[in-house]
Amino acid sequence: MQIAFHFTPSCQSAEMEKIEVKPIDHSCNAKMLGILRASPIHANGLSLYFDKSPDIFDIPRMKYSPGQALGFFLDGELKGFAALGYYDALVQGREETVFSFYHFYLLPEARGKQIPQLAMREFFEQVRGRANYGISITLKGNRAAESYIGKEIGDWMPPTRVIGELTVKSILFALPKKNHTNYRVRNAALEDITEMVRLLNQEHIRRDFGLPFTEERILDNLAKRGLSIDRYFLATDRLGNIKGVCLAWDCTAFRRTRVEACSPKFYPTLLAYKTMQAVFPMASFPQKGEPFQELTITDYAVCDRDPVIMHALLTEVYRRHHNRTYHFMNWASSGDDPLLQAAQGFWSRDLRSHIIFTSMDPERYQIKTNLPYIDIAFI
């Protein structure tokens, strides 16, 4: 399906500008990656961009089934894109098909032309009858995205609201850490999968947008991601009983945060980092164009949602990767989740985003959500 709109912008009364919103595929991969690079974010003196090379379609292949990308064209030139995908998740304890917006980029020259509304209208028309619930993540402070939350644009658009705050604990590999809990942590083996599935389902069924786990799904996901079972870490008690699980993986094969520029405002922080690097086994700070090396913690669950067990898992993953290879270890949950206490004692910073919820069904929209789960590997 293709939507084409033609109008004359008020600032260009003498020129007609052709705007098209239409499906795009892998043939646009290189141009889409170029748009990512031309869309940096600026934070605390650093200019960063999110690099999804070599193939921006790796994320939907691993996470969503199916997915749809729309391109935004001005006079035949791709100036932006957005993407929507479907996945299976647990809502109110039941497995549902959920849709999610996971990309939205627009070059400056294409802004102010109502393109986001055109894209959303097309997406929502596709969603009807296919999924009852939808979620999206937008960084706090992104005023352009925040302006659409709760906004009524037309009859075609379902209501939206913020249902929580995604808090990403970005833990810096710096000071040495030891596990002082009564739990020991080891790598998982194939014979542990049954107990891992039990723990993961126990955690995720009590969370909206949690993921349903089976042994087959775990093995299939590992295969898609190019990982082995020992990337899962298990916390055990003194008797060897499994009390916690998490997956620690390097996502740089399909997404990286690259340093585009560093302003004088960041120099004091950079000097402090280099001073610490001379003392502790820390990775070198990226040069211009280089990425941060990051570990991502997902697929986690602990008995009784005990922060002590989660802390043991985080500490062991941290300890084993504190070797001048990685800059950060990222772990996240809903901002009101008591389990986030597990990150106490680490040197970390919080990155906060809105979790935006919608439903095509007015009754389902009224549900009271509980501890929404977001898989940060695919943001």
Secondary structure as GFF3:
##gff-version 3
##sequence-region A 1 379
A	DSSP	beta_strand	3	7	.	.	.	ID=ss1
A	DSSP	three_ten_helix	10	12	.	.	.	ID=ss2
A	DSSP	beta_strand	17	24	.	.	.	ID=ss3
A	DSSP	three_ten_helix	26	28	.	.	.	ID=ss4
A	DSSP	alpha_helix	29	37	.	.	.	ID=ss5
A	DSSP	beta_strand	41	43	.	.	.	ID=ss6
A	DSSP	beta_strand	46	51	.	.	.	ID=ss7
A	DSSP	alpha_helix	58	63	.	.	.	ID=ss8
A	DSSP	beta_strand	67	74	.	.	.	ID=ss9
A	DSSP	beta_strand	77	91	.	.	.	ID=ss10
A	DSSP	beta_strand	94	106	.	.	.	ID=ss11
A	DSSP	three_ten_helix	108	110	.	.	.	ID=ss12
A	DSSP	alpha_helix	115	127	.	.	.	ID=ss13
A	DSSP	beta_strand	133	139	.	.	.	ID=ss14
A	DSSP	alpha_helix	143	146	.	.	.	ID=ss15
A	DSSP	beta_strand	160	172	.	.	.	ID=ss16
A	DSSP	beta_strand	184	187	.	.	.	ID=ss17
A	DSSP	three_ten_helix	190	192	.	.	.	ID=ss18
A	DSSP	alpha_helix	193	204	.	.	.	ID=ss19
A	DSSP	alpha_helix	215	225	.	.	.	ID=ss20
A	DSSP	three_ten_helix	229	231	.	.	.	ID=ss21
A	DSSP	beta_strand	232	236	.	.	.	ID=ss22
A	DSSP	beta_strand	242	250	.	.	.	ID=ss23
A	DSSP	beta_strand	256	262	.	.	.	ID=ss24
A	DSSP	three_ten_helix	264	266	.	.	.	ID=ss25
A	DSSP	alpha_helix	267	277	.	.	.	ID=ss26
A	DSSP	beta_strand	294	302	.	.	.	ID=ss27
A	DSSP	three_ten_helix	303	305	.	.	.	ID=ss28
A	DSSP	alpha_helix	307	320	.	.	.	ID=ss29
A	DSSP	beta_strand	328	334	.	.	.	ID=ss30
A	DSSP	three_ten_helix	338	343	.	.	.	ID=ss31
A	DSSP	beta_strand	348	359	.	.	.	ID=ss32
A	DSSP	alpha_helix	362	365	.	.	.	ID=ss33
A	DSSP	three_ten_helix	376	378	.	.	.	ID=ss34
###
